Amino acid sequence: MKTTILKISTLSCLVTFLAACSEQQPAAPELSFEEALQQQLIEAQPGDVIEIPAGTHDLTRSLSLNVSGVTIRGAGIDSSVLSFANQIQGAEGLLVNADDFVIEDLAIEDTVGDALKINESNNVVIRNVRTEWTGGALTTNGAYGIYPVQSSNILIDGAVAIGASDAGIYVGQSNQIIVRNSRAEHNVAGIEIENSTFADVYNNVATNNTGGILVFDLPGLPVQGGRNTRVFNNQIIDNNIENFAPEGNIVGSVPAGSGLMVLANDSIEVFGNTFTDNNTANVLIFSYYITERPFEDENYDPFPESINIHNNEFNGGGTAPDSEPLIALQAATGQPIPDVVWDGTLVPGKLANEILCMRQNGEISFVNLDAGNGFAAPSFDSTDHNCELPALSEISLSTGAE
C-alpha cells in the first residue's frame, strides 16, 4: 500500500470543511486531538505514517494500535509530548500489538501504568522516544517506561527513560534485541533485559537509578532460559537512589548502589564499560537463591553461568552498601566493597572458572561471598577467575533500521 501521512492537526479541519460544503447537513463537531489520534490508530493501514505535531497534547485514555506496518512520528523527543497527567482510563499510555512498527521523535509522560508497551510484535523500532514521570521518583509512578515483551527483532535507539517504578527501558521474554545510545535515570532499574536471548546493550548511560543495568532470568514466566547478552561501552555511574519499587516486586530487592546486576542468567559478556561510584558494588553476579524467594518451576535454572567480564574501567564504588551481607562485610574489613561481587553459589558439576571469568580490568577487586555456606568465609582470591571465555557474536536485526 502506498504510504500516507496523516496529520492530526488537519483531520478535524477537513471534516469541518466537507460538512460546510453541503447546506443540507449540519456542521460536524470538530474532533479533539485525542479523538482524532485514536481514530487514526483504529483506521490505520499498513504503510501509514501518523504524525504528532509539536506541542504538549493532553490525553485522558490509553491509546492502542493493532495494525502492522505503521509509523508514529513526532517533531522531536522534547517537542511532541503526549501527556497522560490527567489519565482516567486504561493501564498504559500506548499499547501496541503489531509487527513492523516504528515510533520516533516524541515523548510520553505521566501515564498511570506503563508508558509504551509493545506486546507480541516482530520488527520493532523505538527511536528518539522519551518516557518520563515528571513528579520525580515515586512508588505511584508506572512500572515501565519503554516495555517490549514477548517480541523479536527490537531496536531501541536514542531513548530516554526517567522515573519508572520498575524499569525505565525493559525488554522481557524476547529475542534479537539492541538497546543503544540511550539514557536511563531516576528509575529503580535503568535498563533491564529479562528472560531474553541474544541482546546487545551498548553506548548507553545509566545514572542515578537504584540499579544501572540488570540482566535477569526469573522463574514462573512463559519464556525462560535467558542467555547471550553483551553489555558493552556503557557509562554506569552513580546509581545510588533509594529503591522506590512497590512492595513485593522482585526489582524491589535490588540494593541501591548497584551498577550491573546479573541474576541467574547465562553467557553474559561485559566489556568496555566504565563503572563509577555505584555505592553497593559496581558488578554483582548472583544466583536466584540470593533472593530467598521460593520457586516451584522444575525447568528453571537459578544459577548464572559463563559470565565474562573483561576490559572494563572501575572507579570508586562500594562505599555505602545497601545489603545486609555486604554491610557486614564492610564492617569486618573496614574497606569498600570490591568491584565485582559473586555470591559464590556453585553450579553442580561446574568449576568456578566456568561460572565467572575476569581479565584485563585494571586493578579490579573481587569477593566470593560464600553465600551457600551462610556467608561464613568470604574470599577475596580471584585466581580461579583469571580465565577467558569465548566472545559472543554481534546481534544483527532484520528490522532494516540498524
C-alpha positions as CSV (number, residue, x, y, z in Angstrom):
1,M,0.0,0.0,0.0
2,K,1.2,3.5,-0.8
3,T,2.5,5.4,2.3
4,T,0.1,8.0,3.5
5,I,0.9,10.7,6.0
6,L,-2.0,11.5,8.4
7,K,-1.7,14.8,10.2
8,I,-3.8,15.1,13.3
9,S,-3.8,18.9,13.1
10,T,-5.6,18.8,9.7
11,L,-8.0,15.9,10.2
12,S,-10.6,17.9,12.2
13,C,-10.4,20.8,9.8
14,L,-11.0,18.5,6.8
15,V,-14.2,17.1,8.5
16,T,-15.5,20.6,9.2
17,F,-14.7,21.8,5.6
18,L,-16.5,18.9,4.0
19,A,-19.5,19.4,6.2
20,A,-19.6,23.1,5.3
21,C,-19.8,22.2,1.6
22,S,-23.4,20.9,2.0
23,E,-26.2,23.1,3.1
24,Q,-28.3,20.1,3.8
25,Q,-26.1,18.7,6.6
26,P,-25.3,20.4,9.9
27,A,-21.6,21.0,10.6
28,A,-19.9,18.0,12.1
29,P,-18.4,18.6,15.6
30,E,-14.7,19.2,15.5
31,L,-12.7,16.3,16.8
32,S,-10.4,16.8,19.7
33,F,-6.7,15.9,19.4
34,E,-7.3,12.8,21.5
35,E,-10.3,11.6,19.4
36,A,-8.5,12.3,16.1
37,L,-5.4,10.4,17.2
38,Q,-7.3,7.3,18.4
39,Q,-9.4,7.3,15.2
40,Q,-6.3,7.3,13.1
41,L,-4.8,4.4,15.1
42,I,-8.1,2.4,14.7
43,E,-8.4,3.2,11.0
44,A,-4.7,2.9,10.1
45,Q,-3.5,0.8,7.2
46,P,-0.1,-0.8,6.6
47,G,2.3,1.9,5.4
48,D,0.6,4.8,7.2
49,V,2.6,7.4,9.0
50,I,0.8,9.1,11.8
51,E,2.4,12.5,12.6
52,I,2.3,14.0,16.1
53,P,2.7,17.8,15.8
54,A,4.9,19.8,18.2
55,G,3.3,20.8,21.4
56,T,2.0,19.2,24.6
57,H,-1.1,17.1,23.9
58,D,-3.3,16.2,26.9
59,L,-4.8,12.7,26.8
60,T,-7.2,11.0,29.3
61,R,-7.4,7.5,27.9
62,S,-5.0,4.8,26.8
63,L,-4.1,4.6,23.1
64,S,-3.8,1.3,21.2
65,L,-2.5,0.1,17.8
66,N,-3.2,-3.3,16.3
67,V,-2.3,-2.7,12.6
68,S,1.1,-3.8,11.3
69,G,3.4,-1.6,9.2
70,V,2.6,1.7,10.9
71,T,4.9,4.6,11.9
72,I,4.1,7.1,14.6
73,R,6.4,10.1,14.3
74,G,6.7,13.3,16.3
75,A,8.6,16.5,15.7
76,G,11.2,15.8,18.3
77,I,11.9,14.0,21.6
78,D,11.2,17.1,23.6
79,S,8.8,18.8,21.1
80,S,5.9,16.4,20.6
81,V,4.7,15.4,24.1
82,L,1.8,13.0,24.8
83,S,0.8,13.9,28.4
84,F,-1.3,11.5,30.4
85,A,-1.2,13.6,33.6
86,N,-5.0,13.6,33.7
87,Q,-5.4,9.9,32.6
88,I,-8.7,8.5,33.8
89,Q,-8.9,5.2,31.8
90,G,-6.5,2.5,30.7
91,A,-3.4,0.8,32.0
92,E,-0.9,2.1,29.5
93,G,-0.1,5.3,27.6
94,L,0.3,3.5,24.2
95,L,-0.2,-0.3,23.8
96,V,1.0,-1.8,20.5
97,N,0.4,-5.3,19.3
98,A,1.6,-5.1,15.7
99,D,4.6,-6.1,13.6
100,D,6.9,-3.8,11.6
101,F,6.2,-0.9,14.0
102,V,8.2,2.3,14.2
103,I,7.8,5.0,16.8
104,E,10.1,8.0,16.9
105,D,10.8,11.6,17.9
106,L,8.2,12.1,20.7
107,A,7.7,11.8,24.4
108,I,5.1,10.0,26.6
109,E,4.7,11.5,30.1
110,D,3.0,10.7,33.4
111,T,1.0,7.6,32.5
112,V,-0.9,5.7,35.2
113,G,0.8,2.5,34.2
114,D,3.4,1.6,31.6
115,A,4.2,4.4,29.2
116,L,4.9,2.4,26.0
117,K,4.1,-1.3,26.0
118,I,4.7,-3.4,22.9
119,N,3.4,-7.0,23.1
120,E,3.9,-10.0,20.8
121,S,5.3,-7.9,18.0
122,N,8.1,-8.5,15.4
123,N,10.4,-5.9,13.9
124,V,10.1,-3.0,16.3
125,V,12.0,0.3,16.1
126,I,11.8,2.7,19.0
127,R,14.0,5.7,18.1
128,N,14.4,9.0,20.0
129,V,11.5,8.4,22.3
130,R,11.4,9.7,25.9
131,T,9.2,8.3,28.6
132,E,9.1,10.2,31.9
133,W,7.2,10.7,35.1
134,T,7.7,14.3,35.8
135,G,7.0,14.3,39.5
136,G,10.2,12.5,40.4
137,A,11.0,9.0,41.7
138,L,7.6,7.9,43.3
139,T,6.3,4.5,44.0
140,T,3.0,5.6,42.4
141,N,4.7,6.0,39.0
142,G,4.1,3.5,36.3
143,A,6.2,0.4,36.3
144,Y,7.9,0.5,32.9
145,G,8.8,3.3,30.5
146,I,9.7,1.5,27.3
147,Y,8.4,-2.0,27.5
148,P,8.7,-4.6,24.7
149,V,7.7,-8.1,25.8
150,Q,7.4,-11.4,24.1
151,S,8.7,-9.8,20.9
152,S,11.6,-10.1,18.5
153,N,13.9,-8.0,16.4
154,I,13.8,-5.0,18.6
155,L,15.8,-1.8,18.2
156,I,15.8,0.8,20.9
157,D,18.0,3.7,19.9
158,G,18.4,7.2,21.4
159,A,15.7,6.7,24.0
160,V,15.4,8.5,27.3
161,A,13.6,6.9,30.3
162,I,13.0,8.7,33.6
163,G,11.1,7.9,36.8
164,A,9.8,4.3,36.3
165,S,9.0,2.4,39.5
166,D,10.3,-0.8,38.0
167,A,12.5,-0.3,34.8
168,G,13.0,2.6,32.5
169,I,14.0,0.6,29.5
170,Y,12.9,-3.1,29.8
171,V,12.9,-5.9,27.3
172,G,11.3,-9.1,28.5
173,Q,10.8,-12.6,27.2
174,S,12.1,-11.5,23.8
175,N,14.9,-12.3,21.4
176,Q,17.2,-10.4,19.0
177,I,17.5,-7.1,20.8
178,I,19.6,-4.0,20.5
179,V,19.5,-1.2,23.1
180,R,21.9,1.6,22.3
181,N,22.7,5.3,22.5
182,S,20.1,5.7,25.3
183,R,19.9,7.3,28.7
184,A,18.1,5.9,31.8
185,E,17.9,7.8,35.1
186,H,15.9,8.1,38.2
187,N,14.3,4.6,37.7
188,V,14.5,1.7,40.0
189,A,16.2,-0.3,37.2
190,G,17.7,1.9,34.5
191,I,17.9,-0.8,31.7
192,E,16.7,-4.4,32.2
193,I,17.0,-7.4,30.0
194,E,14.8,-10.2,31.5
195,N,14.2,-13.8,30.4
196,S,15.5,-12.8,26.9
197,T,18.1,-14.1,24.5
198,F,20.6,-12.5,22.1
199,A,20.8,-8.9,23.2
200,D,23.4,-6.1,22.7
201,V,23.2,-3.3,25.2
202,Y,25.8,-0.6,24.3
203,N,26.7,3.1,24.2
204,N,24.1,3.9,26.9
205,V,24.3,6.0,30.1
206,A,22.7,4.5,33.2
207,T,22.9,7.0,36.1
208,N,21.0,8.0,39.2
209,N,19.0,4.8,39.2
210,T,18.7,2.2,42.1
211,G,20.4,-0.3,39.7
212,G,22.0,0.8,36.5
213,I,21.7,-2.3,34.2
214,L,20.1,-5.6,35.2
215,V,20.2,-8.9,33.3
216,F,17.8,-11.3,35.0
217,D,16.2,-14.7,34.4
218,L,13.2,-15.3,36.7
219,P,11.0,-18.4,37.3
220,G,7.3,-18.6,36.6
221,L,7.3,-16.8,33.3
222,P,6.2,-18.3,29.9
223,V,9.6,-17.7,28.4
224,Q,12.7,-18.8,30.3
225,G,16.4,-19.5,29.6
226,G,17.8,-16.0,29.4
227,R,21.3,-16.0,27.8
228,N,23.6,-14.4,25.3
229,T,23.6,-10.8,26.3
230,R,26.5,-8.4,25.6
231,V,26.8,-5.3,27.8
232,F,29.5,-3.1,26.5
233,N,30.7,0.5,26.1
234,N,28.2,1.9,28.6
235,Q,28.6,4.5,31.3
236,I,27.2,3.1,34.5
237,I,27.6,5.9,37.0
238,D,26.2,6.9,40.5
239,N,23.3,4.5,40.6
240,N,22.5,5.2,44.2
241,I,19.0,6.4,44.6
242,E,16.7,4.7,47.2
243,N,14.7,1.8,45.8
244,F,11.1,3.0,45.3
245,A,9.5,-0.1,43.8
246,P,6.1,-1.1,45.1
247,E,6.2,-3.7,47.8
248,G,6.5,-7.2,46.6
249,N,8.1,-6.5,43.2
250,I,11.3,-8.6,42.5
251,V,13.1,-5.4,41.5
252,G,12.4,-4.1,45.0
253,S,15.1,-6.4,46.2
254,V,17.8,-4.6,44.1
255,P,20.1,-2.8,46.5
256,A,20.5,0.9,46.0
257,G,24.0,1.4,44.6
258,S,24.1,-1.5,42.1
259,G,25.9,-0.8,38.9
260,L,25.4,-4.0,36.9
261,M,23.5,-7.0,38.4
262,V,23.4,-10.4,36.7
263,L,20.8,-12.7,38.2
264,A,20.6,-16.4,37.1
265,N,21.4,-15.5,33.5
266,D,23.9,-17.3,31.3
267,S,26.6,-16.4,28.7
268,I,26.9,-12.7,29.5
269,E,29.8,-10.7,28.1
270,V,30.6,-7.4,29.9
271,F,33.4,-5.3,28.3
272,G,34.4,-1.7,27.6
273,N,32.2,-0.2,30.2
274,T,33.0,2.5,32.7
275,F,31.7,1.8,36.3
276,T,31.9,4.8,38.6
277,D,30.8,5.3,42.2
278,N,28.0,2.7,42.5
279,N,27.9,2.5,46.2
280,T,26.8,-1.1,46.9
281,A,29.0,-2.6,44.2
282,N,29.9,-1.9,40.6
283,V,29.1,-5.5,39.5
284,L,27.0,-8.2,41.3
285,I,26.7,-11.8,40.0
286,F,24.0,-13.7,41.9
287,S,22.0,-16.9,41.7
288,Y,18.3,-16.7,42.3
289,Y,18.8,-18.2,45.7
290,I,20.1,-14.9,47.0
291,T,16.6,-13.5,46.8
292,E,15.3,-16.2,49.3
293,R,12.1,-16.4,47.3
294,P,10.8,-20.0,46.7
295,F,10.1,-21.3,43.2
296,E,8.4,-24.4,42.0
297,D,9.3,-24.5,38.3
298,E,11.3,-27.6,37.8
299,N,12.6,-26.3,34.4
300,Y,14.1,-23.1,35.9
301,D,17.8,-22.7,36.2
302,P,18.6,-20.5,39.1
303,F,22.4,-20.3,38.5
304,P,24.4,-17.7,36.5
305,E,27.0,-19.4,34.2
306,S,29.6,-18.2,31.7
307,I,29.9,-14.6,32.9
308,N,32.8,-13.0,31.0
309,I,34.0,-9.6,32.4
310,H,36.9,-8.0,30.6
311,N,38.5,-4.7,29.6
312,N,36.3,-2.5,31.8
313,E,37.2,0.5,33.9
314,F,36.3,0.8,37.5
315,N,36.3,4.0,39.6
316,G,35.3,4.1,43.2
317,G,32.1,2.5,44.4
318,G,31.3,0.1,47.3
319,T,31.4,2.8,49.9
320,A,27.9,2.6,51.3
321,P,26.4,-0.9,50.6
322,D,22.6,-1.4,50.8
323,S,22.7,-5.1,51.5
324,E,23.0,-6.8,54.9
325,P,25.7,-9.3,53.9
326,L,27.7,-6.5,52.3
327,I,27.2,-4.2,55.2
328,A,28.6,-6.9,57.5
329,L,31.5,-7.5,55.1
330,Q,32.4,-3.8,55.1
331,A,32.2,-3.7,58.9
332,A,34.5,-6.7,59.1
333,T,37.1,-5.4,56.6
334,G,36.8,-1.6,57.0
335,Q,37.2,-1.4,53.3
336,P,34.8,-0.6,50.4
337,I,33.0,-3.5,48.8
338,P,35.1,-4.9,45.9
339,D,34.3,-4.0,42.3
340,V,32.9,-7.5,41.5
341,V,30.7,-9.4,43.9
342,W,29.9,-13.0,43.3
343,D,27.6,-14.8,45.7
344,G,29.7,-17.9,45.4
345,T,26.9,-20.3,44.7
346,L,28.4,-23.2,42.7
347,V,26.5,-24.8,39.8
348,P,26.5,-28.6,40.4
349,G,29.2,-30.2,38.3
350,K,30.7,-26.8,37.3
351,L,34.1,-25.2,38.2
352,A,34.4,-21.6,39.4
353,N,36.1,-20.6,36.1
354,E,33.1,-21.9,34.1
355,I,30.8,-19.5,36.0
356,L,32.9,-16.3,36.1
357,C,36.0,-15.1,34.2
358,M,37.7,-11.8,34.7
359,R,40.6,-10.3,32.8
360,Q,42.2,-7.0,31.7
361,N,40.1,-4.9,34.0
362,G,43.0,-2.9,35.6
363,E,43.3,-3.0,39.4
364,I,40.0,-4.9,39.9
365,S,38.9,-6.1,43.3
366,F,36.7,-9.2,43.9
367,V,34.9,-11.1,46.6
368,N,33.2,-14.5,46.7
369,L,30.6,-14.1,49.4
370,D,30.3,-17.8,50.2
371,A,26.5,-17.4,50.3
372,G,25.9,-21.1,50.1
373,N,27.5,-21.5,53.5
374,G,25.7,-18.6,55.1
375,F,28.4,-16.1,54.2
376,A,30.7,-17.8,56.7
377,A,34.0,-17.5,54.8
378,P,34.1,-14.8,52.1
379,S,37.2,-15.0,49.8
380,F,39.0,-12.2,48.0
381,D,41.1,-14.5,45.9
382,S,40.2,-14.2,42.2
383,T,42.8,-16.7,41.0
384,D,40.3,-19.2,39.8
385,H,38.6,-16.5,37.7
386,N,41.6,-15.4,35.8
387,C,40.4,-17.0,32.7
388,E,38.9,-16.4,29.2
389,L,35.6,-17.3,27.7
390,P,34.7,-17.2,24.1
391,A,33.4,-13.9,22.8
392,L,29.7,-13.7,22.0
393,S,28.5,-12.8,18.5
394,E,27.3,-9.3,17.5
395,I,23.5,-9.0,17.3
396,S,22.1,-8.4,13.8
397,L,18.4,-7.5,13.4
398,S,16.1,-7.9,10.4
399,T,14.3,-4.6,11.0
400,G,16.3,-2.8,8.3
401,A,16.9,0.0,10.8
402,E,20.4,-0.7,12.1
